[in-house]
Amino acid sequence: MAPKGTTTEDGWAATGDGIIDWEKVVPLFRETKAEHIVTEHDNPADWRRFARRSIEHIKALGL
């Protein structure tokens, strides 16, 4: 989710660019048996940019 008031891309953002506190969530991922992380964006203006930024952020978090 993009910050409140964002109207571009229908209020969506790349993973790490929005309002979710990923550093708080990551330890919870590690407590599960999940093997995959899925990023989603319903209306990216540039899907390659969305994918690249999301992947870079996930890697930076050590996932």
C-alpha positions in Angstrom: 0.0 0.0 0.0 1.2 3.4 -0.9 1.2 6.3 1.6 -2.3 7.8 2.3 -3.3 10.2 -0.3 -1.4 8.5 -3.1 -3.6 8.3 -6.2 -1.1 7.1 -8.8 -1.2 3.4 -9.6 -4.5 3.1 -7.7 -2.7 3.6 -4.3 -0.4 0.6 -4.7 3.4 0.7 -4.3 6.4 -1.5 -4.8 7.4 -3.7 -1.9 9.4 -1.4 0.4 8.0 1.8 -1.0 4.7 1.8 0.8 3.5 2.0 4.4 4.2 -1.6 5.6 6.9 -1.9 8.2 8.8 -4.8 6.6 11.5 -4.9 9.2 8.8 -5.7 11.8 7.1 -8.3 9.6 10.2 -10.3 8.5 10.8 -12.0 11.9 7.2 -13.3 11.7 7.9 -14.8 8.3 10.8 -16.8 9.8 8.4 -18.3 12.4 6.4 -20.0 9.6 7.0 -22.8 7.2 6.4 -20.6 4.3 8.9 -21.1 1.4 7.7 -18.3 -0.9 7.0 -14.6 -0.8 4.6 -13.1 -3.3 4.5 -9.5 -4.2 1.4 -8.1 -5.9 0.5 -4.8 -7.6 -2.9 -4.5 -9.3 -2.1 -1.6 -11.6 1.7 -0.9 -12.0 2.6 1.8 -14.5 5.8 -0.1 -15.1 5.7 -3.7 -14.1 9.4 -4.2 -14.6 10.2 -1.3 -12.2 7.7 -2.7 -9.7 9.3 -6.2 -9.9 12.9 -4.9 -9.7 12.2 -2.6 -6.7 10.3 -5.3 -4.9 13.0 -7.9 -5.5 15.7 -5.6 -4.4 13.9 -4.7 -1.2 13.2 -8.3 -0.3 16.8 -9.3 -0.9 18.0 -6.3 1.3 15.8 -7.7 4.1 17.7 -11.0 3.8 14.8 -13.0 2.5 
